[in-house]
Amino acid sequence: MVLQKLKYLGKALALFKVFKTYSLTNKDIADADNLAEHLSDRKAEFKLILAMANDSIKGRYKIGKLNLGIIVATVVYVIAPLDAIPDVVPVLGWVDDVAIIGYALSRLKSEVIKYQKWIASTETGIDRSINRVR
């Protein structure tokens, strides 16, 4: 039992190292956008996270390191073929992804509100440069 827990802890630490050093690419965002179709209730919210990531990558929107880390980890988890419940398992394979997205959204609540206000301001012609990392 203890050996099995250590094995899982080792895997978790290895994944953490990957998430810690991973940089999202436009391809990752496109892949995640294609997979969003499987996320039913969380599809629109996940697409909002992807839009935040995309605007951050392109330098249009500044996100703090912690929130950006949550976004990167969420996107990487969704696009990774092997996770807690592999996506090849019908229906159940997406349940863990939906749960991770829900958790990320709960942590990113204030950032999502700020981002939505920023989007609304850009649509009304207000200067995009007003967003700054605190």
C-alpha positions as CSV (number, residue, x, y, z in Angstrom):
1,M,0.0,0.0,0.0
2,V,2.8,2.4,1.0
3,L,4.8,1.5,-2.1
4,Q,1.8,2.2,-4.3
5,K,1.2,5.6,-2.7
6,L,4.9,6.5,-3.3
7,K,4.5,5.4,-7.0
8,Y,1.6,7.7,-7.4
9,L,3.4,10.5,-5.6
10,G,6.3,10.1,-8.0
11,K,4.0,10.3,-11.0
12,A,2.3,13.4,-9.5
13,L,5.7,15.1,-9.0
14,A,6.8,14.3,-12.5
15,L,3.5,15.8,-13.9
16,F,4.1,18.9,-11.7
17,K,7.5,19.3,-13.3
18,V,6.0,19.1,-16.7
19,F,3.3,21.7,-15.9
20,K,5.8,24.0,-14.2
21,T,8.0,24.3,-17.3
22,Y,5.5,23.9,-20.0
23,S,4.6,26.8,-22.3
24,L,1.4,26.8,-24.2
25,T,1.5,27.0,-27.9
26,N,-1.1,28.1,-30.5
27,K,-1.3,24.4,-31.5
28,D,-2.1,23.4,-27.9
29,I,-4.9,25.9,-27.8
30,A,-6.2,24.7,-31.2
31,D,-6.1,21.1,-30.0
32,A,-7.9,22.0,-26.8
33,D,-10.5,23.9,-28.8
34,N,-11.2,20.8,-30.9
35,L,-11.6,18.7,-27.8
36,A,-14.0,21.2,-26.2
37,E,-16.9,19.5,-28.0
38,H,-16.6,16.6,-25.5
39,L,-17.0,18.9,-22.5
40,S,-20.8,19.4,-22.7
41,D,-21.7,21.7,-19.7
42,R,-18.2,23.2,-19.4
43,K,-17.7,23.8,-23.2
44,A,-18.3,27.6,-23.1
45,E,-16.3,28.1,-19.9
46,F,-13.4,26.1,-21.3
47,K,-13.4,28.2,-24.5
48,L,-13.2,31.3,-22.3
49,I,-10.1,29.9,-20.6
50,L,-8.7,29.2,-24.0
51,A,-9.4,32.7,-25.1
52,M,-7.6,34.0,-22.0
53,A,-4.6,31.8,-22.8
54,N,-4.6,32.9,-26.5
55,D,-4.8,36.6,-25.6
56,S,-2.0,36.1,-23.1
57,I,0.3,34.3,-25.6
58,K,-0.3,37.1,-28.1
59,G,0.6,39.7,-25.5
60,R,-2.8,41.3,-25.6
61,Y,-3.9,40.4,-22.0
62,K,-1.7,40.1,-19.0
63,I,-2.3,37.3,-16.5
64,G,-0.5,36.8,-13.2
65,K,1.8,33.8,-12.9
66,L,-0.4,31.8,-10.6
67,N,-3.5,32.2,-12.7
68,L,-1.5,31.5,-15.9
69,G,-0.2,28.4,-14.3
70,I,-3.7,27.2,-13.5
71,I,-4.7,27.9,-17.1
72,V,-1.7,26.0,-18.5
73,A,-2.2,23.1,-16.2
74,T,-5.9,22.9,-17.2
75,V,-5.3,23.0,-20.9
76,V,-2.4,20.5,-20.8
77,Y,-4.6,18.2,-18.7
78,V,-7.4,18.3,-21.2
79,I,-5.2,17.7,-24.2
80,A,-3.1,15.0,-22.6
81,P,-4.2,11.6,-23.9
82,L,-3.5,9.9,-20.6
83,D,-4.9,11.4,-17.4
84,A,-6.7,10.2,-14.3
85,I,-9.4,8.6,-16.4
86,P,-8.1,8.1,-20.0
87,D,-10.2,10.0,-22.6
88,V,-10.6,6.8,-24.6
89,V,-13.0,5.5,-22.0
90,P,-16.4,6.4,-23.2
91,V,-18.1,9.2,-21.2
92,L,-16.1,8.6,-18.1
93,G,-12.9,9.7,-19.8
94,W,-14.2,13.3,-19.9
95,V,-15.6,13.4,-16.4
96,D,-12.2,14.1,-14.9
97,D,-11.5,16.8,-17.5
98,V,-14.8,18.5,-16.6
99,A,-14.0,18.3,-12.9
100,I,-10.5,19.9,-13.5
101,I,-12.1,22.7,-15.6
102,G,-14.6,23.3,-12.8
103,Y,-11.8,23.5,-10.2
104,A,-9.8,25.8,-12.4
105,L,-12.8,28.1,-12.9
106,S,-13.4,28.3,-9.2
107,R,-9.8,29.4,-8.7
108,L,-9.9,31.8,-11.6
109,K,-13.3,33.4,-10.8
110,S,-11.9,36.9,-10.2
111,E,-9.6,36.7,-13.3
112,V,-12.5,35.5,-15.5
113,I,-14.6,38.5,-14.4
114,K,-11.7,40.8,-15.0
115,Y,-11.1,39.2,-18.4
116,Q,-14.8,39.5,-19.4
117,K,-14.7,43.2,-18.5
118,W,-11.5,43.6,-20.5
119,I,-13.2,41.9,-23.5
120,A,-16.3,44.2,-23.1
121,S,-14.0,47.3,-23.0
122,T,-12.2,46.2,-26.2
123,E,-15.5,45.8,-28.0
124,T,-16.5,49.3,-27.1
125,G,-13.2,50.8,-28.4
126,I,-11.5,51.4,-25.0
127,D,-7.7,51.1,-25.2
128,R,-6.6,47.5,-24.7
129,S,-3.4,48.6,-23.0
130,I,-5.2,49.3,-19.7
131,N,-4.7,45.7,-18.4
132,R,-1.7,45.3,-16.2
133,V,-0.4,42.5,-13.9
134,R,-0.6,43.5,-10.3
